[in-house]
Amino acid sequence: MRAAVLEEYGEPLSIEDVDAPDVAADGAVVELEACGICRSDWHGWQGDWDWLGLKPPTGQILGHEPAGRVVEVGDDVETVREGDHVAVPFNLGDGTCPQCANGHGNTCENVVPLGFTEVAQGAFAEQVHVPAADYNVVGLPDGVSSTDMAGLGCRFMTSFHALAHRADVEAGDWVAVHGCGGVGLSAIHIADALGGNVVAVDLDDEKLELAEDLGAAATVNAGDVGDVPGEVRDIADDHVGVSVDALGIAETCQNSVGSLGTRGQHVQIGLTTEEEGGTVELPTDAMVMNEIEFLGSLGMPPTKYDEIFRMVASGKLDPSAVVTDRVGLDGVSDQLAAMTDFGTVGIPVVDEF
C-alpha cells in the first residue's frame, strides 16, 4: 500500500509502497477515505515531544485523524464488522484498564498514540490497523462523509471534550479561545453551540473571519493590541468563565490564564513546542487569589462520541464547517511545511491515497 513515511525530521515525507497491516485477533483494519492533517502531526514531523516520550521514530507513518471503512476484523472482535463506516480516536485505549472501565479511556493506563509510535503506524496511508477494535472503532452516523468527519479523530472531539466535559460552559458564559487553528476553530464552534459567548484570539485576520463565521461574538487580533488579556477582559466585562489555549506556546497559555475572571477555568489543549519543552511559567499567586482552575484536556473517550453525533443530528454542530483544504497523499508535506508559519486555515484533510 502507499504511505507517507517520516524519513528525516522537517523534510518532506517519503511516499512509499509498504506492507499493508496484518490484523491482530482483537483488531481491525480500516481502509482510509480521509485523514486530517493536524498540528500534532507537525510536532511529530519536527521531532518534538521527546520530553513526553512521543517523538516518533524515523520510518514512522504519521497521521492520526482517520475515517474510512473496515475491511478486515480479527477473530476475537465482536461488535465491529467489515464494511462499517468508522472514525478512530488518536489515543487508543486497551478497553480494560480502570480508566477505560470508568469512562476515561482517553487517559488509558496503557494508551497507544496512533501515528507516533512504531506499534501504532499512522493513517497517512491506504490502510491503518486499530487495536482493541471493539473499544476504539467508532461507528459513524448514516449519511456523513469521511472527509467531513476526519476531525473527529483528534481536533474536533478534543475541543468537545475540553468544553463539554472538562470545563463548565453554560449558556451565556464568556469563553475565550486563544489560537484559531483547527482545534481552536473547532472549540469556537462547539462553545457557541453550547451557548457560550466566544472571544476568538489570533494573529491572522482570515482565521478570525472564519472564527466569526463559526460563532465568535468578538475577535481580537493579538498583533494589534498591546495587552491581549486586558482586551479580552474588556470585551467580556471581566467575566470570562472559561479560556482555552488551543496552540500550546507560552504566550497563548499565559494570555489565556490572564483573560479569566474570578474563579475562571483555563483549559490547556495545545501541547508545547521545543522552545517551551513542556514547561510554561504561570502567575500562580494570582491564580490562588482568584481561585483560577488549570485544567488539562486530552482527546475524548470513544464511549462519549454519541454526544457529538446527537448534536450533529440536531443541527447544532457541523464538523464539516471546520474542514478547509482537501489534498492527496502527495500534498501532506506541503501542508505540514505551511504549519511552520501557521499558514493553514481550518482542518486540511487527505482524501486521496
N, C-alpha and C positions, 0 to 999 in steps of 0.2 A: 504494500500500500504506500501511497505518498504521505510524507510527513515533513513538517518544518522542524529541523533539528538545530539545537544550540551547539555550535562548534567552537565559538570564541565569544567571550563577553563583549557586548557593544558592537558586534559585527553582524552583518546580515545573516539571518538563519539560512541553513542549507536545506534546500528542497531535495529530499532523497526518497528512494524506494527502500522501505524497511519491512521487516516481517510483521504481518498482521498479528494482533494479540491472540493468545490462547485463552480460552475461558477456564476459570477456576470453578471448582464444584459449587461455590456459593456466589459466583459472579455472573456478569452478563457482559456481552459485547454490544456496543452501540455504534451503529453506522451514522456518522455525523452528517447533519444537514446544515448546522450552523454552530459557530463558536465565537463568543465575544472576544475582543482584544482589549485586555484590561491593563490598567496601570500596574497592577501586581505582576503581570507578565513583563512589563518594562523593568520592574525591580529585579526580577529573575534574570532578565536579559542583561542587565547591568552588573549582575553578580552581587547584588545587595543581600542583606539578611543573613549573613554568616553568623551574626550575633544571636539569631533565633534558631540557628541550625537549619535554615531554609534556603541556603544558597544552592541553586540547582547545579548538578554536575554537568560538565560538558558531555555532549551526547544525549542530553535530555530533550524530549519532546515537550515543549511548553503548551499552554492553553488549558483553561480551567472553567470555561463557561459553556459547556456543551449542551446541545439539544439535537435529537435525532430519533432513529428507530432501532429498537432492539433486534439484532439479527441472530443472536445465539445466547442461550442460558445454560448454566451449569446444572448438574444432576440434582443438587440439593436446593435449588431455587424453587420457591413455592408460589409467589404472588406475581412475578414478572413473566411475561410471555413474549415470544418472538412476534414482532410487528407492533409492539406497544410504542406509542409516541411519548417520548420522555425528555426530561431535563435531569441534570445531575449536579448536586451541590459540590463545591470545590473541596470542602472539608469533610472527607469521607470518614464516617464513623464505623465502628465494628458492630453496632446494634445491640451489644450485650453488656457493656460496662455499666457501672452505676449511673454515669452521666446520661448515657443513651436511654437507659431504663427509666430515668426520671424526666425525660423530655428535653434534655440538654445535649443532644448528640453533636451539636456544633462544637462543643468542648469535650468531645470523646477522649477518654484517657489513653486511647490508642489511635488517635486521629492520624490520618494519612492525607497530606495536602496534594490534591490532584495537580499534576504538571510540575511539581517541584522536587520530587524525589524519584530515584531510579525505579522504585517498586510501584510507582503510580505515574506511568508515562501519560503525557497530556493529550489534549484534544485538537491541537493543530495538526490533524491527521484525518485520514479517511475513516478510521475506527478508533474507539477507545474502550479499554476494559474497565469495568466498575466492580470492585469487590463488595461483598456483603450486599448484593443487589436488592434483596428484599427490603433492606433498610434504606439504601442510598438512592435507588432509582425512583424518581418522582414522575408519575403519570401526568401528562398534560391534558387540559380540557379539550373537548372536541372543537374543531374549527379554528384553532390558533396555529400560527406558523412558527416553525423552529427559529427563524430569524428574529421574529418579534419577541420570542421568549428566551433568547440566549442570555440576557442579563439576569435571569433567574438563577443561573449557576453561581453568581457572585454579587455583582453590584446592586441589582435591584433588591434581591432578597436580603442582602446585608443591610441596606438602608431601611428596609421594612422592619427587620428585627430590632435595629437600633432605636427606631422611633415608636414602634408598636409594642415592643416587649421590654426593652431596657430603660427607655425614658418614659415619662408620664405626660405625653402630649394629649391635651384635651382641647375641645372646641374653644376657640378664641385665644388660645395661648400664642404668645410670640415665640417664634422659632428662628434662630439664626443658623445659616449654613455657610460655612467658610470653605470655599473651593467648589467650583461648578464644573468639575469633570463629570465622568459618567456616574460615579457613586453620589456626588453632590447633587446633580440634577435629579437623580432618582429620589434622593432624600427630599428635595423641594417638592416634587410631585406627590410623594407619599404624605409629607407633613400637611400639605394643602388638602389632600383627601381626608386626612384625619381631623380637619377643622382648624389647623393652625394658621396663624398669620406669619408668613415667611419673609425674612430678610435674607437675600442672597448676596454673597460677597465674593468677588473675583477681580482679576486684573484685566479681563478680556470682555469688551462690550458685546461681542457676538454671543458669548456664553451667557452673559447677563440678560440679553434679549430672549434667549431660549428659556432661561430661568423664569422670566415673566410669562412666557407662553405656557409654562408648566405650573404656574400658580403663584409665583412670588408676588407678594404685595408691595415689596420695595426692594431696590437693589443698591449696592454700594460698590463702586469701583475703587478698590484698595489703593490704586495708584494715584487717585485724585484727591485723597484726603490724608491729613497728617495723623489722625487718630481714629483708626478703624473701630476699635471697641466703643469709643465715645460716640461715633457717628451712628453705630447700631443702637446703642442705648438711647440716643436722642430720638431715633425713629420710633422705638418701642416705649418711650417714656419710662425708661429704666425697668421695664417689666419683661425682659427676655427670660422665659422659663426654661428653655432648652436651647443649647447651642452645640453645633456639630462641627468637628474638624474632619472634613472629608478629604483632606490632602495628606497630612502627616509630616509637615515641616514645622520647625519650632515656631515660626511666626504665626501660622494659622492656628496652631494649638494654643498659644498664648493669647492671641486675639479672641479666640472662642471663649476661653475662660474669662477674659476681661469684659466680654459683652454681656455677661449674665447679671441679672438682678439678684436680690437676696434670695437665698435658698434655691437658686437655679441649678440646673443639671447640665454638665458638659459631657458630651458623648464623643469618645475617640474612635473613629472608624479608620482613618488613614494611618498606615504604618510608615515609619520614618525612612529616610534615605541614609546613605553612608555618612553624610555630614553630621546628622544627629546620632547615628549609631545606636538608636533605640532609647535615647535619654533626652528629655526636654526639661529645662528649668521652669518652674512654676511658682506663682505667688502664694505659697502655702499659708502664710499668716492671714492674708485677705480671704483665702478660701475657708479657713477656720472661722474667722469673724463673721462671715456671711453665710456660713453653712452651705458652701458650694459642694455639690457632689461631682466626682470624676468617675465616669462610667466607661469601661471598655466594652466593645461590641464586636463580635466575630461571627460572620456568616449568619446562618439561621438553621435551627433544627429542621430536618426534612419532614418531620411529623407535623409541622405547622404551615406547610405550603398552602393548605386548603384555605387559610385565612386570606391569602393573596388572591387565590382563584375566585373566592366569593366576591371580593371587591372588584375584580375584573369583570365578573359576570354581571354585577350591578351597574357597571359603567363608571365606578368611582376611580378605578385605576386602569391605566393603559401602558404597560411596559414598552409597547412599540413606540410610544411617543418620545422615548429617550434614545432610540436607535437612530443612527445617522448614516455613516458610510457603510457600504457593503463591498467587500473585496474578495478576491480569490486568495488561495493559499500563498501564492507568489507575492501578494501585497502586504503580508503581515509585517515584514521587516520595515517597510516604509511607514506603516502606522506606528510601530514601536519607536522608530527614529524621530517621528514627529512629536511623540510624547516627551522627548527630552526637553523641548522648549514649550511644552504644553500646547502643541499645535493641533491636537484633535479636539473635536466638539462632540459631546454626547458619547454614545456607545458605538464604536465601529465593530462590524461583525464579518467574519469569514463565512461565506455561504457557497463557495465553490471550492471543491477539494481535488 
